[in-house]
Amino acid sequence: MNKYPSITIDNRVISQDNPPYIIAEMSANHNGDIDNAFKIIKEAKNAQADAVKIQTYTAETITLQSNTNDFLIKDGLWAGRSLYDLYEEAHMPWEWHRPIFEYANDIGITIFSSPFDKTAVDLLEKLDAPAYKIASFEAIDLPLIRYVASTSKPMIISTGMADKDEIREAIDCAKDAGCKQLAILHCVSGYPAPSSEYNVQTLEDMINEFGLVSGLSDHTGGNITSITSIAKGASIIEKHFTLDKNGGGPDDSFSLEPNEMKALCIESKEAWECLGQVDYGKKSSEMGNIKFRRSLYFTQSLKKGDIISSEAVRSVRPGYGIAPKYIDKIIGSIAKSDIKKNSPVGTEYINNDYF
């Protein structure tokens, strides 16, 4: 019986009882070429990711076509661009969705998406998307969350920029609208984000506060933050994924390349395995080395009836004699038989009449 909350996506159970669920986020890294999208999906599969995620929007569904001050990006990676122009470049054409979903299904990797309006949800429902992801910027869009929840599919909500009250509001909205399988991701919505701002200790508090499957949407440049988060209870890791950091696309520079994604998939599983459970017992890998622990050995030859002096017994390796904790009881006792030098002290001395 699982002791942690869980959700299931495409027959994969996601919880702290299972290895972390790794999502390769394609985002805009197709760079306007459907062949790149296919290659990213294939490389995600080769890297052992559990799922590849895309984003479903058009410039028209996510913003307004305007160059007024409100719609211009002032700083950061995309400084100087209008929101409309950025999203026009970055979006995945809707006519790509079906062949991309079919390709992912054919090669055996789960695919789902972040919808940004109701029409996107409707498209993804026609493709039988197995789950939905709500992006951090949309975590306050309660009508969208409500519409996604109405599909009864598992939902993952990123919480970048959201405070505790806003996270609670999004969770309550999803549940009230019928979502039965809900997960949340701790996130810092910087692109890239410094690891020092991730405060992965927050994950433990999120798990205790909200009682949901929780994970990390990681926008740092490497894998250390993701791996660290597993020790704090992360069951899901999402990282942006690209074929080439120098590909020139909007998200390429802060995304993982295939070899880095493969390392994340392997190392996150190892991190989860090493957490294990509270266990002070001897492990199978140790059993062969027990004989090399210290034990008591006679350092002198003795005759039956001799008194065993401190010079006649020592704690040494290997471990075929009795434990060193008995040395004070051995010293001053009587040899029960003739003793050869360098022989182990036997268990018959533990219960003799001199103790």
Residue pairs with C-beta under 8 A, 6 or more apart in sequence:
2 13
2 15
2 17
3 17
4 15
4 16
4 17
4 213
4 235
5 15
5 211
5 212
5 213
6 13
6 14
6 15
6 17
6 18
6 213
7 13
7 14
7 15
7 154
7 181
7 182
7 183
7 213
8 14
8 154
8 181
9 21
9 51
9 110
9 112
9 130
9 131
9 154
10 51
10 110
10 130
10 131
12 21
12 50
12 110
14 21
14 183
14 213
14 235
14 236
15 213
15 235
16 233
16 235
18 235
19 268
19 269
19 272
19 273
20 215
20 230
20 234
20 235
20 236
20 237
20 268
20 269
20 271
20 272
21 50
21 51
21 215
21 235
21 236
21 237
22 48
22 49
22 50
22 51
22 237
22 238
22 239
22 261
22 264
22 265
22 268
23 49
23 50
23 51
23 52
23 53
23 133
23 236
23 237
23 238
23 239
24 40
24 44
24 47
24 49
24 51
24 52
24 53
24 239
24 241
24 256
24 261
25 52
25 53
25 238
25 239
25 240
25 241
25 255
26 37
26 40
26 41
26 44
26 52
26 53
26 54
26 55
26 92
26 241
27 54
27 55
27 90
27 240
27 250
27 251
27 255
28 55
28 89
28 90
28 91
28 92
28 249
28 250
28 251
29 36
29 40
29 240
29 241
29 242
29 243
29 247
29 249
29 251
29 252
29 255
30 36
30 37
30 40
30 92
30 249
31 247
31 248
31 249
31 252
32 89
34 93
34 96
34 99
34 100
36 243
37 54
37 92
37 96
37 100
38 100
38 103
39 243
40 52
40 241
40 242
40 243
41 52
41 100
41 103
41 104
41 107
41 109
41 111
42 107
43 241
43 243
43 258
43 261
44 51
44 52
44 109
44 241
44 261
45 52
45 107
45 108
45 109
46 258
46 262
47 258
47 261
47 262
47 264
47 265
48 262
48 265
48 266
49 109
49 241
49 261
49 265
50 109
50 110
51 109
51 110
51 111
51 112
52 104
52 109
52 110
52 111
52 241
53 111
53 112
53 113
53 114
53 133
53 238
54 92
54 97
54 100
54 111
54 112
54 113
54 114
55 91
55 92
55 113
55 114
55 116
55 135
56 92
56 94
56 97
56 113
56 114
56 115
56 116
56 120
56 123
56 124
57 87
57 91
57 115
57 116
57 117
57 120
58 87
58 88
58 91
58 94
59 65
59 84
59 85
59 87
59 88
59 91
61 116
61 117
61 119
61 120
62 83
62 87
62 91
62 116
62 117
63 71
63 83
63 84
63 87
64 71
64 83
64 84
65 84
66 82
66 84
67 82
71 82
71 83
71 84
72 80
72 81
72 82
72 83
73 79
73 80
73 81
73 82
73 83
73 86
76 190
76 191
77 191
77 250
77 253
77 254
78 86
78 250
86 250
89 250
90 249
90 250
90 251
92 100
94 123
97 113
97 123
97 124
97 127
98 127
100 111
101 111
101 127
101 129
104 110
104 111
105 111
110 130
110 131
111 129
112 124
112 129
112 130
112 131
112 132
112 133
113 120
113 124
113 129
113 132
113 133
114 132
114 133
114 134
114 135
114 138
115 121
115 123
115 124
115 132
115 144
115 148
116 135
116 138
116 144
117 144
118 144
118 147
121 132
121 144
121 147
121 148
121 151
124 132
125 151
129 153
130 153
130 154
131 153
131 154
131 155
131 156
132 148
132 151
132 153
132 154
132 155
132 156
133 155
133 156
133 157
133 158
133 238
134 141
134 144
134 145
134 148
134 155
134 156
134 157
134 158
134 170
135 158
136 158
136 159
136 160
136 161
136 162
136 187
136 189
136 217
137 160
137 161
137 189
138 144
138 145
139 145
139 157
139 158
139 159
139 160
139 161
139 162
139 166
139 167
139 170
140 162
140 166
140 169
140 170
142 169
142 170
142 173
145 155
145 157
145 170
145 173
145 174
145 177
146 173
146 174
146 176
146 177
147 177
148 155
148 174
148 179
149 155
149 173
149 174
149 175
149 176
149 177
149 178
149 179
150 177
150 178
152 178
152 179
152 180
153 181
154 179
154 181
154 182
154 183
155 174
155 179
155 181
155 182
155 183
156 182
156 183
156 184
156 185
156 215
156 236
157 167
157 170
157 171
157 174
157 182
157 183
157 184
157 185
158 184
158 185
158 187
158 217
158 238
159 166
159 167
159 170
159 184
159 185
159 186
159 187
159 206
160 187
160 188
160 189
160 217
161 189
162 170
164 209
167 184
167 206
167 210
168 210
171 182
171 184
171 210
171 212
174 182
175 182
182 212
182 213
183 212
183 213
183 214
183 215
183 235
183 236
184 206
184 210
184 212
184 213
184 214
184 215
185 214
185 215
185 216
185 217
185 236
185 238
186 198
186 200
186 202
186 203
186 206
186 214
186 215
186 216
186 217
186 229
186 234
187 216
187 217
187 218
187 219
188 197
188 198
188 219
189 219
190 197
190 219
191 219
191 251
191 254
192 219
192 220
192 221
192 253
192 254
193 219
193 220
194 220
195 220
195 222
195 224
195 225
198 216
198 218
198 220
198 225
198 229
200 216
200 225
200 228
200 229
200 232
200 234
201 232
203 214
203 215
203 216
203 229
203 232
203 233
203 234
204 232
204 233
206 212
206 214
207 214
207 233
213 235
213 236
214 233
214 234
214 235
214 236
215 229
215 234
215 235
215 236
215 237
215 238
216 225
216 226
216 229
216 234
216 236
216 237
216 238
217 238
218 225
218 226
218 229
218 237
218 238
218 239
219 240
219 254
220 226
221 254
222 260
223 239
223 256
223 260
223 263
223 264
223 267
223 268
226 234
226 237
226 239
226 264
226 268
227 264
227 267
227 268
227 271
229 237
230 237
230 268
230 271
230 272
230 275
231 271
231 275
237 264
237 268
239 255
239 256
239 261
239 264
240 251
240 254
240 255
240 256
241 255
241 256
241 261
242 249
242 251
242 252
242 255
242 256
242 257
243 257
243 258
244 252
244 257
245 252
245 253
245 255
245 257
246 252
246 253
256 264
282 290
290 319
291 318
291 319
291 320
292 317
292 318
292 319
293 317
293 318
293 319
294 315
294 316
294 317
294 319
294 324
295 315
295 316
295 317
295 318
295 319
295 320
295 321
295 322
295 323
295 324
295 344
295 345
296 313
296 314
296 315
296 321
296 322
296 323
296 324
296 326
296 327
296 330
296 344
296 345
297 313
297 314
297 316
297 321
297 342
297 343
297 344
297 345
298 308
298 312
298 313
298 339
298 340
298 341
298 342
298 343
298 344
298 345
299 311
299 312
299 313
299 314
299 341
299 342
300 309
300 311
300 312
300 339
300 341
301 338
301 339
301 340
301 341
302 308
302 312
302 335
302 338
302 339
303 335
303 338
303 339
304 335
304 336
304 337
304 338
305 334
305 335
306 334
306 335
306 339
307 332
307 333
307 334
307 335
308 330
308 331
308 332
308 333
308 334
308 335
309 331
310 331
313 327
313 330
313 331
313 345
315 324
315 327
320 344
321 344
321 345
321 346
322 344
322 345
322 346
322 347
322 349
322 350
326 345
326 349
326 350
329 349
329 350
329 354
329 355
330 345
330 349
332 354
333 349
333 352
333 354
333 355
334 352
334 354
336 348
336 349
336 352
